[in-house]
Amino acid sequence: MASSPQAVQSPPRHVAIVMDGNGRWARKRFMPRGMGHKAGVDALVKVVQATADRGIGYLTVFAFSSENWKRPEEEVSGLMSLLIVALSKYLAKLKDDGVRIRIAGDLDSVSDKVREALRGAERETQDNSRLVLTVAFNYGGRWDIVQACQRAMAAGLRPDQLDEQALAKFMTMSYAPDPDLFIRTGGEVRLSNFLLWQSAYAELFFTDCLWPDFDGAELDRALASFYARERRFGDVGASGEGDGAIGVIEDVQPSSQGN
């Protein structure tokens, strides 16, 4: 008997990743935390290639949050230096691979050197289109929503003109579709103020894998989980059995008490 045809699964258009676990990866190997961050950069370059190879058009990674300034000054300084070194080392390769780099975040409070390195990477790769790699740097989801409201007000929008569609145009990543798949490594199960607006209907995937160990095989595990889900966006879905946004009315049997 001929096998039944299988449905073709389209890759997610946009994958977002919280790259967590660099410090623990280093600690397990009795290394300084900085070595974990360096290994994390090497992992990112490999994952960028794996993402592009799988036909995914947008990849957004959480590189430095607005809360990360609370870390020890030595670590923050090391992260800034690592960023500049990493761009110098890998920018040409990413450009040759068709990757376009974009930055999301508040760069007003970073050093001129870091700001110019990030903006330079954007300029160098602006003509590429194989994969849009957004680096969220000094970024916070709440900050993003606030700055969008401020920009909308500055543009003269009246309250009656402001709806979800209008505000979305002022978000830092208005150029990209919302994430379809949100991945967090390192075993933590939270969003940590990352892409709060954009991830309203993203499929969430949490893994114990520490970021420096994340590779194409781990990406495929996340994609397999994504393909196995039915995305309903508040509707009942193709099966007609989804709970939807208002929940499901269960078949409650009459109580036997008092009979």
Solvent accessible surface area in square Angstrom, and as a share of the most:
residue,aa,sasa,rsa
1,M,240,1.07
2,A,96,0.74
3,S,107,0.69
4,S,89,0.58
5,P,133,0.84
6,Q,162,0.72
7,A,88,0.68
8,V,143,0.82
9,Q,95,0.42
10,S,84,0.54
11,P,52,0.33
12,P,3,0.02
13,R,143,0.52
14,H,2,0.01
15,V,1,0.00
16,A,0,0.00
17,I,0,0.00
18,V,10,0.06
19,M,35,0.15
20,D,29,0.15
21,G,4,0.04
22,N,23,0.12
23,G,6,0.06
24,R,71,0.26
25,W,34,0.12
26,A,0,0.00
27,R,146,0.53
28,K,139,0.59
29,R,95,0.35
30,F,197,0.82
31,M,77,0.34
32,P,94,0.59
33,R,100,0.36
34,G,45,0.43
35,M,88,0.39
36,G,0,0.00
37,H,17,0.07
38,K,91,0.38
39,A,21,0.16
40,G,4,0.04
41,V,32,0.18
42,D,42,0.22
43,A,5,0.04
44,L,29,0.14
45,V,16,0.09
46,K,134,0.57
47,V,0,0.00
48,V,3,0.02
49,Q,55,0.25
50,A,11,0.09
51,T,0,0.00
52,A,11,0.08
53,D,85,0.44
54,R,78,0.29
55,G,55,0.53
56,I,1,0.01
57,G,26,0.25
58,Y,56,0.21
59,L,0,0.00
60,T,1,0.01
61,V,0,0.00
62,F,19,0.08
63,A,42,0.32
64,F,3,0.01
65,S,11,0.07
66,S,43,0.28
67,E,71,0.32
68,N,29,0.15
69,W,102,0.36
70,K,171,0.72
71,R,85,0.31
72,P,91,0.57
73,E,152,0.68
74,E,150,0.67
75,E,25,0.11
76,V,14,0.08
77,S,63,0.40
78,G,38,0.37
79,L,27,0.13
80,M,24,0.11
81,S,61,0.39
82,L,35,0.17
83,L,27,0.13
84,I,43,0.22
85,V,91,0.52
86,A,14,0.11
87,L,27,0.13
88,S,96,0.62
89,K,122,0.52
90,Y,34,0.13
91,L,34,0.17
92,A,70,0.54
93,K,94,0.40
94,L,15,0.08
95,K,86,0.37
96,D,122,0.63
97,D,38,0.20
98,G,16,0.15
99,V,1,0.01
100,R,69,0.25
101,I,3,0.02
102,R,66,0.24
103,I,17,0.09
104,A,1,0.01
105,G,14,0.14
106,D,41,0.21
107,L,7,0.04
108,D,124,0.65
109,S,73,0.47
110,V,9,0.05
111,S,64,0.41
112,D,106,0.55
113,K,142,0.60
114,V,5,0.03
115,R,70,0.25
116,E,96,0.43
117,A,26,0.20
118,L,2,0.01
119,R,90,0.33
120,G,15,0.14
121,A,1,0.01
122,E,35,0.16
123,R,129,0.47
124,E,90,0.40
125,T,1,0.00
126,Q,99,0.44
127,D,133,0.69
128,N,30,0.16
129,S,100,0.65
130,R,107,0.39
131,L,0,0.00
132,V,21,0.12
133,L,5,0.02
134,T,1,0.01
135,V,17,0.10
136,A,0,0.00
137,F,6,0.03
138,N,8,0.04
139,Y,0,0.00
140,G,0,0.00
141,G,1,0.01
142,R,177,0.65
143,W,74,0.26
144,D,1,0.00
145,I,51,0.26
146,V,80,0.46
147,Q,21,0.09
148,A,0,0.00
149,C,43,0.26
150,Q,111,0.49
151,R,115,0.42
152,A,1,0.01
153,M,144,0.64
154,A,92,0.72
155,A,64,0.49
156,G,53,0.51
157,L,50,0.25
158,R,132,0.48
159,P,125,0.78
160,D,111,0.58
161,Q,81,0.36
162,L,69,0.34
163,D,86,0.45
164,E,133,0.60
165,Q,136,0.61
166,A,18,0.14
167,L,14,0.07
168,A,37,0.29
169,K,135,0.57
170,F,34,0.14
171,M,6,0.03
172,T,32,0.19
173,M,5,0.02
174,S,66,0.43
175,Y,62,0.24
176,A,15,0.12
177,P,32,0.20
178,D,76,0.40
179,P,3,0.02
180,D,10,0.05
181,L,0,0.00
182,F,0,0.00
183,I,0,0.00
184,R,13,0.05
185,T,0,0.00
186,G,3,0.03
187,G,32,0.31
188,E,53,0.24
189,V,108,0.62
190,R,132,0.48
191,L,58,0.29
192,S,42,0.27
193,N,31,0.16
194,F,0,0.00
195,L,0,0.00
196,L,57,0.28
197,W,71,0.25
198,Q,11,0.05
199,S,11,0.07
200,A,78,0.61
201,Y,123,0.47
202,A,13,0.10
203,E,32,0.14
204,L,68,0.34
205,F,21,0.09
206,F,62,0.26
207,T,10,0.06
208,D,117,0.61
209,C,26,0.15
210,L,20,0.10
211,W,1,0.00
212,P,20,0.13
213,D,68,0.35
214,F,3,0.01
215,D,60,0.31
216,G,19,0.18
217,A,69,0.54
218,E,35,0.16
219,L,0,0.00
220,D,62,0.32
221,R,129,0.47
222,A,0,0.00
223,L,8,0.04
224,A,60,0.46
225,S,29,0.19
226,F,21,0.09
227,Y,62,0.24
228,A,88,0.69
229,R,87,0.32
230,E,68,0.31
231,R,63,0.23
232,R,81,0.30
233,F,116,0.48
234,G,33,0.32
235,D,90,0.47
236,V,74,0.43
237,G,21,0.20
238,A,109,0.85
239,S,66,0.43
240,G,49,0.47
241,E,144,0.65
242,G,12,0.12
243,D,71,0.37
244,G,25,0.24
245,A,87,0.68
246,I,176,0.89
247,G,38,0.37
248,V,92,0.53
249,I,171,0.87
250,E,126,0.57
251,D,124,0.64
252,V,121,0.69
253,Q,128,0.57
254,P,122,0.77
255,S,77,0.50
256,S,91,0.59
257,Q,160,0.71
258,G,89,0.86
259,N,163,0.83
